[in-house]
């Protein structure tokens, strides 16, 4: 797995989740991972996204993305996460 290529694909996938409406993100909390296969530099990458609460205060969501390369059963794995604040109502 080309790490730079996998990181770019993973960052793009995370960004697409970051801009989703909050209702869509909330619907994905603690659900099974969403998996999508993309081809990057001729290699199949499996991109797995999970959404969970970032803390017990329930004010932000954590979106975790994992990229698995063709040999993911060995060592080809890259993980990143981002935090999406949930606006509070006044």
C-alpha positions as CSV (number, residue, x, y, z in Angstrom):
1,X,0.0,0.0,0.0
2,X,1.3,3.4,-0.9
3,X,0.8,5.3,2.4
4,X,0.7,8.7,0.9
5,X,-2.0,7.6,-1.6
6,X,-4.0,5.8,1.1
7,X,-3.8,8.8,3.4
8,X,-5.1,11.1,0.6
9,X,-8.0,8.7,-0.1
10,X,-8.8,8.4,3.6
11,X,-8.6,12.2,4.2
12,X,-11.0,12.8,1.3
13,X,-13.4,10.2,2.7
14,X,-13.3,11.7,6.2
15,X,-13.9,15.2,4.7
16,X,-17.0,13.9,2.9
17,X,-18.3,12.7,6.3
18,X,-17.3,15.9,8.1
19,X,-19.6,18.0,5.8
20,X,-22.7,15.7,6.2
21,X,-25.7,17.2,8.0
22,X,-25.5,16.5,11.7
23,X,-28.7,14.4,11.5
24,X,-27.0,12.0,9.1
25,X,-23.9,11.7,11.4
26,X,-26.1,11.2,14.5
27,X,-27.9,8.3,12.6
28,X,-24.6,6.6,12.1
29,X,-23.5,6.7,15.8
30,X,-22.6,3.2,17.0
31,X,-23.8,1.6,13.8
32,X,-21.7,-1.0,12.0
33,X,-18.9,0.5,9.9
34,X,-19.6,1.9,6.5
35,X,-17.2,0.3,4.0
36,X,-16.3,1.5,0.6
37,X,-13.7,0.1,-1.8
38,X,-11.8,2.7,-3.9
39,X,-9.0,2.2,-6.4
40,X,-5.9,4.3,-5.7
41,X,-2.7,4.0,-7.8
42,X,-4.0,0.7,-9.2
43,X,-4.6,-0.8,-5.7
44,X,-7.9,-1.6,-4.1
45,X,-8.2,0.2,-0.8
46,X,-11.0,-0.6,1.7
47,X,-12.1,2.5,3.5
48,X,-14.0,1.9,6.7
49,X,-15.8,4.7,8.6
50,X,-17.3,4.5,12.1
51,X,-19.1,7.3,14.1
52,X,-19.2,7.5,17.8
53,X,-19.6,10.1,20.5
54,X,-16.3,11.9,21.2
55,X,-17.1,12.2,24.9
56,X,-19.7,11.4,27.6
57,X,-20.9,15.0,27.3
58,X,-22.5,14.2,23.9
59,X,-21.4,17.6,22.4
60,X,-19.3,16.2,19.6
61,X,-19.0,13.2,17.3
62,X,-15.8,11.3,16.5
63,X,-15.6,10.0,12.9
64,X,-12.9,7.4,12.6
65,X,-11.6,6.2,9.2
66,X,-9.5,3.2,8.5
67,X,-7.8,2.4,5.2
68,X,-6.9,-1.2,4.5
69,X,-4.6,-2.1,1.7
70,X,-4.5,-5.3,-0.3
71,X,-2.6,-7.1,2.5
72,X,-4.7,-5.8,5.4
73,X,-4.4,-9.1,7.2
74,X,-0.7,-8.5,7.6
75,X,0.2,-4.8,8.3
76,X,-1.4,-2.5,5.7
77,X,-3.6,-0.4,7.8
78,X,-3.9,3.4,8.3
79,X,-6.3,5.1,10.7
80,X,-7.3,8.8,11.2
81,X,-10.1,10.5,13.1
82,X,-11.8,13.8,13.3
83,X,-14.1,15.5,15.7
84,X,-17.3,17.2,14.6
85,X,-18.9,19.5,17.2
86,X,-22.7,19.3,17.5
87,X,-24.2,22.7,18.0
88,X,-26.2,23.2,21.2
89,X,-29.6,24.8,21.1
90,X,-30.2,27.8,23.2
